[in-house]
Amino acid sequence: MELTIEQTLKLGVKEHNEGNLKEAEHFYRLILQSQPAHPEANYNLGLIAFSLNKFAVALPLFKLALEANPKTEQFWLIYIEALIKEKKFEDAKQFLEQAKKQNLSAENLYFMNAQINQNMGKLDEAEASYIKTLELKSDYAEAHNNLGNTLKDLGRLDEAEASYRKAIASRIGYCEAHENLANILRELGRIEEAIDSDRYTLFLRSTNVEETKQKVSNDDLSFKYPSPIEYPAFYREGMGTENTGSFLRAMALMLRPNRILEIGAGYTTPFLLEAIVNNQRVFDDGNLQESYFENYIYEPKLVVIDNMSLGELAEKPGMKDILMSKYTDFVEGNFEDKADILSEKYGDFDFVWFDCGSASEYKIFMEKYWDICSDYIFFHYTYSGGIPNINHDIILENIKGNPFIFDIIEPHKKRQGSITMVKKNDSL
């Protein structure tokens, strides 16, 4: 089946967002074969070249996008920025004048003017334009950061420091601003503070962390209708997991487990995978615990046991992508005889989701898996009709040590509407 232009573009954007630039470029060029002036394909192809510092390659692509859709503000901004990178300052000023006729946002026009002047060495003019930018948009992180650079070059180090701190406050995870702050603190002789800022910079530049920009706020939020169920391809009616998936995802995001064990693939699987993938990103909001990031390595794994064969499971809608993920290991077969094998290969599991139905399975889990669970265990279906059932009894009868136990019961469900959460505390 031949893909439409829209479908091809979506595939390209998906690969682009995942960092697969060659694959993304392939899809964009497929579009350009039939529509050479396609604005989004040219723009996105230009972004790939721009990200690789191939500005001369990016410029004609951006220009094609701009000519096809001159009302798109971002096309003007990126084209002018590419001209600045290529040191074509006069051309950049010329296109900035043309951009002013397109009703672009004033703060972006002042910002681009400031960048041109800064790169031409006209620092006083650049400072004035950055200040005007920030008068119009006080949380413009790049403007704060660039103003800091300009003030530094003017020898006004204290003012530069203040600008870098405002840049950091305006954008979560702004690595460049952290780096600039460290450098200015070092020049000011505040070495200990510079080392702290260096630590943040090193962390943010690690391969485990993506810089996360603040999203543009939407003032038109309206909570009029229920949200559609997430991952509908995985959902099975009557299994009681429509709320469990997002609950487990939130817990995994907060707890940051290294080894997740899920016994029984299903609706919750994509939520758990999503959590550990997103855990590669950490928000630097000034609340990070420094000791956590000493010798920081986060290489999580989701281990899924299911008695369906890999081939059969891969045929389930949406499951193939999960099984192919580098974060996922699939173990085929019944879970009952796998504890020793899993322990030898993965060590202990600090996050376990057990979703089986029979009392005998709960008993086997408690007997064989308890010792390889090191932290949190989540059991499903431990209440019936609002009161503890036999599964709950088996858990209480077979626990060792002195763990913390907490039950969550969904009052509107008669069967599968409960979670029992166990937090092991072996030190007690």
Summary of the structure (lengths in Angstrom):
residues: 428
radius of gyration: 27.0
end to end distance: 61.5
largest distance: 79.0
contacts: 1254
relative contact order: 0.05
helix: 54%
strand: 11%
